[in-house]
């Protein structure tokens, strides 16, 4: 489990504990308290998910940059190799050779 997953799980557990405490103390306002506690739990969960997605996005951007750098090097190599391969005597059959 990653640190972010542990954090998310801890926040969800904390949110559920808060929701249980609100239900026990709410009395006549029980329905409203439940709704608010659930919303806090969802808000915390969504906040943790958002942080996770931001972290993953940054990692993916770094990986894409690395791949793009590699592709640029390949492209530069091809621009150098292709003109060399079409020069006379480079892989061409000698004149008069049998087909």
Residue, then its C-alpha position, 0 to 999 in steps of 0.5 A: x500500500x502506498x503512502x497516499x492509499x494509507x492516508x486515504x484509508x485513515x481519512x475515510x476511517x476518521x470520517x466514519x468515526x466522526x459520522x458515528x459520533x454525530x449520529x449518537x449526539x444528534x437526537x432530533x437533528x439526526x437526518x441532517x447530521x448524517x447528511x453533513x457527516x457523509x458529505x464531509x467523508x465524501x469531501x475528504x475522500x475526494x480531496x485525497x483522490x485529487x491529491x493522488x491523481x495530481x501525484x500520478x499526473x506529475x509522474x506521467x508527465x515526467x515519463x512522457x517527457x522522457x519518452x519524447x526525448x528518446x523519440x527525438x533522438x531516434x528521429x535525429x538518428x533517422x535523419x542522419x541514417x536515411x540520407x546515407x542509405x540512399x547514396x550510391x553503393x549503399x545496399x544497391x546491386x551492382x550493375x549487370x547483377x542477375x535478378 
